[in-house]
Structures are given as C-alpha cells and as structure tokens.
C-alpha cells in the first residue's frame, strides 16, 4: 500500500473536472490497542470506473497530511503511520484512472493515545523577543534512565539537552512565522519517546489602525487607535515618517510618547504623500514599521463616503419586524397555550418570507466632500472585486440589486482617476435568504452558514425550553472552563472575579454565523457606552483560524475576546476541557448570553447566604436577545440588567416591560390581521401577473387559430 507525504494526489482529484456526481457516506473509525487507527468505509458507493481508494488523514497538531492508497475492492484498512497523542482528521474517496473523485466519505476525527512515558512540553511564555519552552518529566520515567533530550523545531533537530534540563529559551524567531516544537526523550535502553508537538505563531505586534484626513486648509491629521495586538502593552514610542510622491523622506515626526495618538501637520502643500508609522517596543530591541499609506493633501478630502439603505420589496421589512415581535413574545410567554399560538403564527410569517424574491434591493448613497471640479467617476467594489463599469461622479444615489445568499456582501467604491485612487470604507450589506437571529448549530451539526430560523424552530419545539429566558432562580455557579485569549496569547480560566466586583456579560457565538456577527457588533457598541460599569466578554465556540478571529474582533476595544478552541496553538487547552463548552453550559444555539454576578450581593435575589461571600461568578441570567436593531438591543440589555439588579427599568418604551398575557393576546391578534392583509396583497399581485400572462398567451393562440382557420377555408 503506497503512502504519500503530501495530499497532492487528492488535491489533483478534487480540482479535476468530472461530470460524475460526488456522493458522500459515513465513515467508521476505531483506535486499536497497538495505537493504530482502523478505518471502515463500507457505506461508500462502488463505481465501475474506480481505480483505487485513497485514505486521506491529517494531523491537526502539525497540519501534516498523508495519503494511503488501497485496492478499490477494499472496504477497510489500518493506518499504522500515526503519532501518539495526535488528533487526526480522516476521510476516504474513490478515484478513477485520471485521479478524479467518484465518491467521498464524510470527515471524521479521532484522537490517538499519548504515551504515558512521554514528556509534557508547553509554551509558558511568548514575547516578540523570545519564547520559553518548559517540560515535565513523566512520573513513570526515572532521571537516571534518561540519556538526553533532543528538541526539534519544524522537524529539524535544533539542540541536544542534558536530562537535568527542563527549560529552553528561543530568541531567534521571525514575526508571524509558525513554529512546531517537539521534544524527543532518548533513554539509555535505546528507546526514544516523543512529546506531543506544540504549535505556535511567533508573537508579533500588529500596528493599530490609522487614518489620514484633511482638516480645513492645508492641515493634515494622521491618527491611530489604541494598540490591541499580542503583547503590545509596553510601547516605548511612536514615530511618523512623511514621504513625497517619489517616496523621498520629507520629515520625521517623533519619537512621540506612547500616549500619543495623533499628529497634526500644518502648511503642507497640495500633492500626493505617503506616511509610515513606527512603533518602538519597550524592553525590546525591535521596532515595527507599517506599510506606506498613500494620501492626498489639499484644501479638502477626496475620500468618498458610502452608505446603504434597503428598499422594502413585498413588505419584507414589515414581515421581519413581525417575526422579531412574535419570537420575543414566544420567548417570554409563561403558558403553553400562548407559546404554541406564537409558534403557529411564527411559522406562517416565516413561510411567507421564504416565498419572497431571490434578490434584495438597496440604495447606495455616495457622498464626496470635495470642491474640485476635475471630472471624476466611481467603480463599485463587491467582495473585493472591482467592477469594470464606471459610475459618473455626479451620481449620489445608486439603486442596486444583489442576489440573496447566506453571508453579507462587502461593498465599497473607488474614486478615479488615478490621481486620487481613494477608496471608501467597506460596508456590510446583509443578504440573508431567510429571517435569522438564532442558530442551533451545535445540536443539529449542520453548516454554520445555515442560519435560517425556519430550520431552527422545529428543533426548538422538540426541546423542553432549550433557551432559558430570564433570571436564574436560584443562581448557578458557572463551571470553570479554559479559554484562550488570542490577543494576549495566553490561556486563562473563566469565570474570574476581575479587577472590580461587577456584572460580567458573556456572549457565546460562532464566528461564521451571521446572527453571531450581528450581535458581536451590538455588544461592542453597547460596551462602548458602559466601558467601566460591566465586564463585556465574547467567547467563540468552534474551531477557527486565530488570525481570522483577531481580524473579526480587532475593533472591539471594550470587549474581552476569547475562544474555547485553539488546538493548533495550545493542544493542552482542549485536554483541560474534556467536554466542549457548549455542552458544559447546555448551549443549544448561538448567539447566547450569560450574565455573571461578581458583586457578592445575592441576598436580594433570594440566593443562599453562604454564596454571598464567594468570589466566583454565578450565572444570574441566561438567554437570547431577539432585537432587529441597535436601539432595540440597547433597550433590551438595559431592561435585563435592571431586572437582574432588582431595579426599575430605565429604558424608554421598553418592549419587555409591558409583556404579560393580555399584551401577548392583543399583539398576536394585530399580527394576524397584518399578515392576512399582506397575503391578500400578494395574492392580488399574483392574480394580476397571471392575467397579463394569460392575455399574452391568448393573443398568441388567437393568431395561430386564425391561420389555421384560413387554411381550412382554403381547402
């Protein structure tokens, strides 16, 4: 059975064009007593054209992929070339003579057992200057039995160490480069045992976001935000370099103190310039330089401003508002009768929504604060791709149509000619196919991009109140979990009492989920209003690329951002959480909120007196928020915090304050009338459309009949 150290064969197969529909089947994995992996793909369909079966397995610890080829008649095999303590992702496919995939199994994962005698290797500290590796000797191995250690970095032997050593400091790494550390223990009896590999990106410092804009006449302002990246708390100074259009250095402004966030440059002649920001790290020999940013200095700015507004085709916005209202009523209904009535009404609304048009209509508004009379034009950029068609610079309002899909669109406009070359900020345009605010990804195990609430609702109806909405009576101590702070590059335990004893608002989310991303923005904006009153925490609950999570949350300066999984960088973190966090906390979907009380004052909430002296956090509220916009979100969050604090609600026109049985009955009656009116309008529109089609068809048939009649009369 030939084995390949790369997945080139499989990649060639996947990328090859084939007319055969790829079928998928279940795969069965079993860990044998000798450490090998048994793979069974009996359910994989057979094909007459199949040449062989290919088992593709990848170590998620080292990202190393291998392929094992077996006979097309084989339905099971044993993978022997595996390493102890690694998590493997495995799937099987059949290929033809041209290496085209004919059928493929689903992906499955299995963990091999680590050797009890292997040393435990960890990264205990990481900075831009050095990384500290430490290891623990197994209790089953005596020091006298060890001959030496060999440290491997990215597969190559780096250094030999005596058996008495338990620490190594590496100080010659490169920013952002990924390193895989593995410690081999050589015993005097000739036996060699390897540790579980540890993978980490060499810590670096990402420069804060910066902007350059014109203030008044011939005054340039360059500003940047607070740094939020890995280990950037110790900033010694900032320096700004100004270059002319030929990239010759004109001025060096600095070094400036670490508190500096703006540089104002006056009397700068009109023209094109470049600026570079340098951040010098304290207690380090290293400085970080940004990429040159182009800017134009003149009497006014040429950066276009792009905004977007939706047009409500087919009363879709009205239906979505009704869906939010009814869902909120259902979550707060106290009787089964009202809850079932809300569900029935909700199903009618959602079914109506799914029958709407497959496109959305938006109005793009373009604003340019410039008095320059030079002819200009715009080019629309959709998802990073620039349109070849130009938009006249006189256009300020552009109607636009986009196909519906499961993720938002990223839109921007580019101002031309090349003298300007200025692009607006990118805006997100939501284009979800269905109403969506909550997804049961964990329980239904489907794609995180399937955010339709129409699919989530039937699952919820099978569960006994899977989403608790309201105060916990009595309070529940939150189970300690290990999370990874991907900005500070360290692991910590939650809950923690924090610097002050106050409420902690925790949002659990999935990075690829559209409702989750919406609520991340809601939470961030709400946190900016109360930065010192509460602790705001977000926890991503699935495997994600750490760099992608940093990019997603880099603007959330008032929210502590963690993730439950980071197995590529810290394998031992997941071992501390033997059960996924969503199972520990009974999370049935996202986005979901927990409120923890660190105040120590639980008496008013009828909690036992013994708990009042505890420093641990107690879950005092658990649930989801069904809000269509930021204003409703802020009002709902104010109401919940007031409810938890046993204080009067301060939100004006609060929807949650007035919810009782009589209110729900009245609201459902009004919703039913409005829905019937919308359905009647759609029915009339459909009938009018059919009349036009029938009239057109009747005309065509009449012509045909006349011709037929003439031929008959001629005969």
Helices and strands as residue ranges (DSSP letters): E 3-4, H 8-15, E 23-25, E 28-31, E 37-40, E 52-59, E 64-71, E 76-79, E 87-95, E 101-105, E 108-111, E 120-126, E 131-136, G 143-145, E 146-153, E 156-161, E 167-170, E 178-187, E 192-194, E 198-201, E 210-214, E 219-224, E 235-243, E 249-256, E 262-266, E 271-281, E 287-289, E 293-297, E 305-310, G 313-315, H 316-332, H 336-354, E 359-367, E 377-382, E 385-392, E 397-403, E 409-416, E 422-423, E 427-429, H 441-444, H 453-461, E 470-477, E 481-485, E 490-494, E 503-509, H 514-529, E 535-540, H 546-553, E 560-563, H 571-576, H 581-584, E 592-597, G 603-605, G 609-613, E 618-623, H 630-644, H 661-714
